[in-house]
């Protein structure tokens, strides 16, 4: 299967398999204490990497999209708390 290049961090990648995608993603992972906005971007980019693999990457794409959704929810909750301090 031919893959298209997708952005991951500051690079464009074209993994040929899920194993290659896992390896590339592992190298691009942000520090654990990175801001949620950094993690959100990372998870969205990961989803695009797996999406580029077609059916083979669908399961992993969905997992990354779920992580992105959780980041969005945490960011929204933080904004809400900031806008409505008790």
C-alpha positions in Angstrom: 0.0 0.0 0.0 1.3 3.5 -0.9 1.2 5.9 2.0 1.1 9.7 1.9 3.4 11.8 4.0 1.8 13.4 7.1 3.2 15.8 9.7 4.5 14.4 12.9 6.2 17.0 15.1 8.4 19.0 12.8 8.8 16.2 10.2 6.8 14.6 7.5 6.6 10.9 7.8 5.3 8.1 5.6 5.2 4.8 7.6 4.7 1.6 5.7 3.2 -0.4 8.6 1.7 0.1 12.0 5.1 -1.0 13.5 6.9 1.8 11.7 4.2 4.2 12.8 4.5 3.2 16.4 8.3 3.7 16.2 8.0 7.1 14.6 5.3 8.2 17.1 7.4 7.0 20.0 10.3 9.2 18.9 8.1 12.2 18.4 6.3 12.0 21.8 6.2 15.2 23.8 7.6 15.4 27.4 5.2 14.1 30.0 4.8 17.6 31.5 4.0 19.2 28.1 1.0 21.5 27.9 -2.3 20.0 27.0 -2.3 21.9 23.7 0.9 20.2 22.7 -0.6 16.8 23.5 -3.7 17.7 21.6 -1.7 18.5 18.5 0.4 15.4 19.0 -2.6 13.1 19.2 -4.2 14.7 16.1 -1.0 14.2 14.2 -0.7 10.6 15.4 -4.3 10.0 14.2 -3.3 11.3 10.8 -0.2 9.0 10.7 -2.4 6.0 11.4 -5.0 7.2 8.9 -2.4 7.2 6.2 -2.1 3.4 6.7 -5.7 2.9 5.6 -7.6 0.0 7.2 -4.4 -1.3 8.9 -4.2 1.9 11.0 -7.9 2.4 11.7 -7.9 0.9 15.3 -4.9 3.1 16.3 -6.3 6.2 14.6 -9.4 5.8 16.7 -7.4 5.4 19.9 -5.5 8.6 19.1 -8.7 10.5 18.3 -10.1 9.4 21.6 -7.0 10.8 23.4 -7.4 14.1 21.5 -11.0 14.3 22.6 -10.0 13.8 26.2 -7.5 16.6 25.9 -10.2 18.8 24.4 -12.5 18.0 27.3 -9.8 18.8 29.9 -8.9 22.0 28.2 -12.6 23.1 28.1 -13.0 22.2 31.8 -9.9 24.3 32.7 -11.2 27.2 30.7 -14.6 26.9 32.4 -13.0 26.9 35.8 -10.8 29.9 34.9 -13.9 31.8 33.7 -16.0 30.9 36.7 -13.8 30.8 39.8 -15.7 29.9 42.9 
